[in-house]
Amino acid sequence: MHAHSPLWHYLWLGPHAFQLVICAVMLRRKLHRDFPVFFTYILYEAIQGVLLFILDHGASVSAAQYWQAYWLGNTGSIILRFGMIWEIFSHVFEFYPALWEFGKRIFRWAALALVLAGIAVAAYYPAPEGPRLVSGVWAIDRTISIIQCGLLLFLFLFSSYFGLSWRSYVFGIAMGLGLYSSQQLVVSSMWMQNGAYSPNDSFRFSTMGTYHICVLIWLFYVLSKEPARRRVDQIPHNDLEIWDRELSRLLHG
C-alpha cells in the first residue's frame, strides 16, 4: 500500500526478528513452561507483524482490507495481553494462595466488565471513521493499557514486599508491557481527541520505536539469569502472611 523508508522497515520487522530470538531462548531454557501466555504473545506478535507487513506491501490488498486484518489481529493481542496480566500476578502471588484466589475472582469480574464496556462503546459511540466494532475494540484496548500501567506501578512500589528482584523475569515482562501500554495510552487518547482512528506517520514511528525498546527489554531479561526468589515472611505494617490466612478463612470458611 505504501512506500516506506529503510528506518520504517527496520522498526517494523526488527522487533519481530528479535521476538523469534526470544522464543528460541525461552524454548532452550524451558521458560515457555513458566510463562506460556507470554511465550504465546511473543510468537503471535512476530507472526502477525510479518503477515501485516506482507499485506501492507501487497499490490492487490486495499487499505480497507489491511485495516480489517489489523483490527482482527489487534483483538487477539488484547486477549493475550490481558492473559499476561493474569500470568504476572499468578507469579507474584505464588507464595500466597489465598491472596491469589481472591485476585482470580477480581480478574473474572474485570474481564466481564471489559467485554461489556466494549459492547457499550461499540453500540453507542461508533468510531467517526470506522465501523462500530473498531470502537469497542479500541475501548477495550485503552482499558487494558490502563490496567497494564497500573500493574507496572504496582510492581515498582511493592516488588520488595513480594520478594521480587528487578532482575526477575516477572519484573522484566511487566516493565516492557507497562512501557508499551503507557505509550499506547497517550497515543490512543490523542487519536480519540482528534476523532481519527488512522494514525499519522509520527504516531506510528513513536509506537514502533517504543515497541522495539520493549522487545529489547524482554530479550535482555530472557538472556539474563534470574536470581532465586525469596519468600518474605515478615513485613512491617503489611504482613502478607496475615492477609493470606484471613483471606483463606473467609474464602473457605
N, C-alpha and C positions, 0 to 999 in steps of 0.2 A: 504493500500500500504506500509506503514512504521510503525515501532515500535518506539514510542516516549517516552520521559521521562515524569515524573509527572509534571514538570515545563512547558513542552511543552503543555501538555493537559490543564493545568490551563490557560496559556496565550492564548490558542485557545478558550476555552469555557467560561472562566471567564468574559471577556468583554461582551460577548453576553448575559450572565445571568444578568449583570448589565444593559444592554440595555433594557431588558424586564422590569426591575425595573423602568428605565427612562420612558418607555411607560406607565406603570401603574401610575406613579406620574403625568405625563402630562395629562392623561385622568382624573385623580381625580381633578386636578387643572384646567382642561379645557384649558391647554396650547396648546393642539393639534389644537385648533381653530385659535390660533395666529400664530403658526408655523407648518402648515400642512406638508410642504415639509421636514422639519427636523424630524418630527414625523415619516413620511413615510420612510425616510432614516434609522432611528434608527431601526425600525421594520424590514425593508428589510435586513439590515446587520445582525440582530440577526437570522433571518430565514435562510439567505444564509450561515452564518457561521456554523450553525448546520448541514445543508444539506451537505456542503463541508466536514465537519468532518465525517459524515456517509460515504460519498463516499471514503474518504481517508482510512477508516478502512474496506471498503468492499472488501472481497477477490475476488469478481468477477469483480471489477472495475479496468481497466487498467490505466496506467499513462496518456495515451493519452486521455482517456475518462474523467479523472479527470480534466486535464488542459482545455479541451473543456468546461466543466461545469464552471470552474473558470473564463475563459475569458468571457463567456456569462454573468455570474453574475457580473463581473467587469464592463462590459458595462453598466448595469443597475445602478451600483454605480456611475459611471462617470456622467450619466444623472442626477441623484438625487443630486450629489454634485454641479453640475452647477446650478440646481434649488435652492439649498441652498444659493448660492451666490446672486441669484435674490431675494430670500426672505429676506436675511440680509439687502441688500441695500434698499429694499422697506420699511423696518422698520426704517433704518437710515434716509431716506428722507421723512418720512411720514408727516412731517410738511411743506414740501416744494414740492408741487405737480408739479410745472413746472420743477424743477431740476430732479424729478423722471421721468417725461415724457421724458425728454432729455436722461436720463440714460437708459430707456427702449429701445430707438432706438439704442443706443450703444450696448446693450445686444443682440438685434436681429442680428446685423451685426457680433458681436463676435461669436454667435452660428453658423452662416453660415460659418464664417472663420474657426472655429474648425472642422466642418464637411469636408470642402474642404481640409484642411490640413491633416486630417486623411486619406482621399481618396488618396491624392497625395503621402503620405508616403507609404501607402499600395501598391500603384501601382509601384513606382519607387525604393523603398528601403525596400524590403521584409526582414523580420527577418531572420538571418542566421540559426536559429534553430527552426523555426516555420513558420506557414502559413502567407500569406500576410495580412490577416485580423488582426493578432496579432500586426503587425507593425502599422497599422492605429489606433487601439485601444490604443496602447502604446503611440503613438504620441499625441493623444487627452488627454490621462491621464496626461502626463507630462505638457501639456499646461494648463490644469485645475489646476494642482498643482501650477504652476507659478502664475496664477490668484489668487488662494487662499492665497498664500504667500503675494502677493501684497495687498490683502484685509485685512489681519491681520496688516500689516504695516500701511495701511491707517487708520484703526480704532484706533491704538495706537497713531498715530500722531494727529488725528483730532477728537477723541472721545469727548473732552471737547467742541469743536466748535459746535457739534450737540447735546449737552446736554445729552450725554450718560455716565452713570456711569460704572465703571469697574465691578460693581455688576449686571449690566443689563443682561438679557437673551441673547440679541443680541451679547453683548461683549463676553459672555461665549461660545456661539456657534461658533463664529468666532475664538476665541482663540484655542479651541480644533481642529477645522478644519484646521487652519493655521499651528499648530504644527505638525499635522499628514502629511499635504501636504509638509511641509519643509523636513521632514524625507523621504517621498516618493520621492521627487525631487532629493535628494542626492543619495539615493539608486538606483533609476532608471538610473541616469547618470552614476553611476559606472557599472551597468549591461550593458548598451549600449556601454560603452567604452570597456568592455570585450567581447562584441559580443555575450552575452548569455542572454537568457530570462528565465532561470530556476535558481532562486536564491539559494545560499547555505544556510546552517543552520544558520550561523552567521548573514546573511542579514535577514533571516526570524525572528530570535529572536529579532533583532533590530526593525523590523517593528511591530511585535506582541506586544512587550513591549511598544513601543511608542503609539500604538493604545489603549492599556489598559489605559495608562495615560490620553489620550484624552477622553475616555469614563468616567473615574472618574471625569474629569473636568466638563463634561456635567452633570453628576449625581449631583455633588456639586451645580451647578447653578440651576438646576430644583428643588432641595430641598430647596434652599435659597429663601428668599423673595426679590423680585425685588423692588428697590426704584422707586418712581414716576419719570417719565420722565419730564424734564423741557425743555421748549422751549427757545432757545437762540435767542433774537431779535436783539441785537446789538453786533457785534464782530469787534474789531479794525482792520481796513485794510482788512477785509474779511466779509463784510456784506452780509450774505446769503439771507436776505430779498431782497436786491437789485438784486442779481443774480436771485432769483426766479421770481421777477417781470419782469426783462428784458427777461429772457428765455420764460416766458409766453407770452410776447408781440411778440417775434419772432416766437414762435410755433403756435400761434393762430391769429396773426395779419397779 
